[in-house]
Amino acid sequence: MPRKRFRVVLLLTILLAIAWLAATSRPPPPPDWDDPLRVVIYPHNADGSEAVTRFIADRRLEDFLPIEDFFAEQASRYHLGLQRRFTLALGPEIEQAPVLPPRSRNFFTRLGWGLSVRWWHFRFRDLVNQPDIIVIARYHDRHELPEHMHSIAIAAQRLAVAKLVADDLHSANNHVIIAHEILHTVGASDLYDPNNGQPLYPQGYAEPDRARRYPQRRAELMAGRIPLAPNNFREPIGLVEVVIGEHSAREIGWIGAAP
């Protein structure tokens, strides 16, 4: 192929890739909440270790039901009734999972990652569980944790990839991470400063109007931390110390939704 034609074909390929990525990146509107959304959790051995293999083999749906209970309790705070707005199911362990975003800011590296995630989602099928929301639980051996434990969610695909610790002692924290990413898939945004993790005031506070602002008693789910002082905060011990605040409830359509 002549060099000029090759460059034209390459440019057209890149433009088509960008167009497809843009078309598959538009987040859908918040759910109408007429019916519960089916969240299916698929365990994945992120480091291939025997310890994680054993941990995954012991997982049961009951291990994740506190997340479903948490969402039901929070929905009731917004007068949405006792109907569960999310129902959880445990899918089979998967061998191939979407990769997490690269730390490089290189355009082509990020483009390649975005395309790979969309291609994974396009090919994924589970006719048995038929998920509305896919959660990939990427478990890591607690003795070999990666330096960065960031999780992601892509609302356009209703897909979440959660980095978790394969240890029962970390279950409560794992539940917070999974719940946080699930809410991203239905339109909630992060409510913390990405530079330092500080919850944003007022939307990232569980009780922004409290007479004595500090210390806060709970964390807002999308902030993920309990403010103790203007520049001091801690992680919640589990969902028992977490709420879904009004800002997040409005973003996902719980405020103004039909009961």
C-alpha positions in Angstrom: 0.0 0.0 0.0 1.4 3.4 -0.9 2.5 5.5 2.1 0.0 8.3 1.4 -2.9 5.8 1.2 -1.7 4.1 4.4 -1.7 7.4 6.2 -5.2 8.2 5.0 -6.5 4.7 6.1 -4.8 5.1 9.5 -6.3 8.6 10.0 -9.8 7.3 9.0 -9.4 4.4 11.4 -8.5 6.7 14.3 -11.4 9.0 13.5 -13.8 6.1 13.4 -12.4 4.8 16.7 -12.9 8.2 18.3 -16.4 8.5 16.9 -17.4 5.1 18.3 -15.9 5.9 21.6 -17.8 9.2 21.8 -21.0 7.5 20.7 -20.6 4.8 23.4 -19.6 7.3 26.1 -22.9 9.2 26.4 -24.4 8.4 29.8 -28.0 7.4 29.8 -30.6 9.4 31.8 -31.2 8.2 35.4 -33.4 5.2 35.6 -37.1 5.7 36.0 -37.1 3.3 39.0 -40.3 1.7 38.0 -38.6 -1.6 38.5 -35.5 -2.7 40.5 -32.2 -2.8 38.6 -30.6 -6.2 38.6 -26.9 -5.9 39.7 -24.8 -8.9 39.0 -21.4 -9.2 40.6 -18.8 -11.2 38.8 -15.7 -12.2 40.8 -12.3 -12.0 39.1 -8.9 -13.2 40.3 -6.9 -10.0 39.5 -3.5 -11.4 40.5 -4.0 -15.1 39.7 -2.9 -16.1 43.2 -4.1 -19.3 45.0 -5.2 -17.3 48.0 -7.7 -15.3 45.8 -8.8 -18.5 44.1 -9.8 -20.0 47.4 -11.4 -16.7 48.5 -13.6 -16.5 45.4 -14.6 -20.2 45.7 -16.1 -19.4 49.1 -18.1 -16.4 48.0 -21.9 -16.6 48.3 -24.7 -14.2 47.4 -25.2 -13.7 51.1 -21.8 -12.0 51.3 -23.1 -9.1 49.2 -26.6 -8.7 50.5 -25.7 -5.9 53.0 -25.2 -3.7 49.9 -28.8 -4.5 48.7 -30.1 -3.8 52.2 -28.2 -0.5 52.3 -29.8 0.7 49.1 -33.2 -0.3 50.3 -32.7 1.6 53.6 -31.5 4.7 51.8 -34.4 4.6 49.3 -36.8 4.6 52.2 -35.3 7.8 53.4 -36.4 9.5 50.2 -40.0 8.1 50.6 -39.5 5.6 47.8 -41.2 2.8 49.8 -39.6 -0.4 50.9 -39.3 -1.7 47.3 -35.7 -2.6 46.6 -34.3 -0.3 43.9 -31.4 -2.7 43.3 -31.5 -6.5 43.5 -28.1 -8.2 43.6 -27.1 -11.5 42.1 -23.7 -13.4 42.1 -22.5 -14.4 38.7 -19.8 -16.9 37.8 -16.2 -16.1 38.2 -14.8 -14.6 34.9 -11.4 -15.2 33.5 -11.1 -12.0 31.3 -12.0 -8.7 32.9 -11.8 -5.1 31.6 -8.5 -3.5 32.4 -8.4 -0.4 34.5 -7.3 2.9 33.0 -3.6 3.5 32.5 -1.8 6.1 34.5 -0.4 7.5 31.3 -2.1 10.6 30.0 -1.0 9.8 26.4 -3.9 10.3 24.1 -3.5 7.1 22.1 -2.9 5.0 25.3 -6.2 6.3 26.8 -8.0 5.8 23.4 -6.8 2.2 23.3 -8.0 1.6 26.9 -11.4 3.2 26.2 -11.9 1.1 23.1 -10.8 -2.1 24.9 -13.4 -1.6 27.6 -16.1 -0.9 25.2 -15.1 -4.0 23.1 -15.2 -6.1 26.2 -18.6 -4.9 27.1 -19.9 -5.4 23.6 -18.8 -9.0 23.6 -20.0 -9.8 27.2 -23.0 -12.0 27.4 -24.8 -13.5 30.4 -28.1 -14.9 29.2 -28.7 -16.6 32.6 -28.4 -13.6 34.9 -29.3 -10.8 32.4 -27.7 -7.9 34.4 -28.9 -4.3 34.2 -25.6 -3.4 35.9 -22.4 -5.4 35.6 -20.0 -5.2 38.6 -16.5 -6.8 38.1 -15.1 -7.6 41.6 -11.4 -7.6 40.9 -10.0 -9.4 44.0 -6.3 -9.0 45.1 -4.3 -11.0 47.6 -4.1 -8.8 50.8 -0.3 -9.5 50.9 0.2 -8.4 47.3 -1.9 -5.3 46.9 -1.2 -3.0 44.0 0.1 0.5 44.8 -3.0 2.1 43.5 -6.4 0.6 44.4 -8.6 2.8 42.2 -11.9 1.5 40.9 -13.9 2.8 38.0 -17.5 2.9 36.6 -18.8 3.8 33.2 -22.4 4.9 33.3 -22.9 4.6 29.5 -22.3 0.8 29.8 -23.7 0.5 33.3 -20.4 -1.2 34.1 -18.3 -1.0 37.3 -14.9 -2.4 38.0 -14.1 -2.6 41.7 -10.7 -3.2 43.1 -11.2 -5.3 46.3 -9.2 -7.1 48.9 -9.6 -10.8 49.1 -10.0 -11.0 52.9 -13.2 -11.3 55.0 -11.8 -8.6 57.4 -12.1 -6.2 54.4 -15.7 -7.1 53.5 -17.2 -4.0 55.1 -14.8 -1.7 53.1 -15.4 -3.8 50.0 -19.1 -3.2 50.3 -18.6 0.6 50.4 -16.5 0.5 47.3 -19.0 -1.7 45.4 -21.9 0.5 46.5 -20.0 3.7 45.4 -19.3 2.3 42.0 -22.9 1.0 41.5 -24.2 4.5 42.1 -21.8 5.9 39.5 -23.5 3.6 36.9 -26.8 5.3 37.5 -25.6 8.9 37.3 -24.0 9.8 40.6 -20.8 11.8 40.5 -17.8 11.9 42.9 -18.2 14.4 45.7 -14.5 14.7 46.9 -11.5 16.7 45.8 -9.5 14.4 43.5 -6.3 16.0 44.6 -6.5 15.2 48.3 -9.7 13.1 48.9 -11.3 15.8 51.0 -15.2 15.6 50.8 -16.7 18.6 49.1 -18.8 20.9 51.2 -21.8 20.9 51.3 -22.7 18.1 48.8 -20.1 15.7 50.0 -21.3 15.9 53.7 -23.8 13.5 55.1 -25.2 16.3 57.4 -24.2 19.6 55.8 -26.7 21.6 57.8 -25.7 20.2 61.2 -25.3 22.9 63.8 -21.9 21.6 64.8 -20.4 20.8 61.4 -17.4 18.8 62.8 -17.0 16.0 63.3 -19.5 14.6 60.9 -21.0 11.3 62.1 -21.3 9.5 58.7 -19.9 9.6 55.2 -21.8 10.6 52.0 -21.4 7.5 49.8 -20.0 9.5 46.8 -17.5 11.3 49.0 -16.5 8.1 50.7 -15.0 9.7 53.8 -16.2 11.2 57.1 -15.1 14.8 57.7 -13.7 15.2 61.2 -12.3 18.7 60.8 -11.7 21.2 57.9 -8.7 19.2 56.7 -9.1 15.9 58.5 -11.2 12.9 57.5 -11.3 9.2 57.8 -12.8 6.3 55.9 -16.1 4.7 57.2 -15.8 1.3 58.8 -18.6 0.1 56.5 -22.0 1.0 55.1 -23.3 1.4 58.7 -21.5 4.8 58.6 -22.6 5.8 55.1 -25.7 7.6 53.7 -26.8 8.7 50.2 -27.1 12.5 50.4 -29.6 14.7 48.7 -27.2 15.8 46.0 -26.6 12.2 44.9 -30.2 11.3 45.3 -31.1 14.1 43.0 -28.5 13.0 40.4 -29.8 9.4 40.3 -33.5 10.5 40.2 -34.5 9.4 43.7 -35.7 12.9 44.5 -38.7 13.5 42.3 -39.1 9.8 41.5 -42.4 8.1 41.8 -42.9 6.3 45.1 
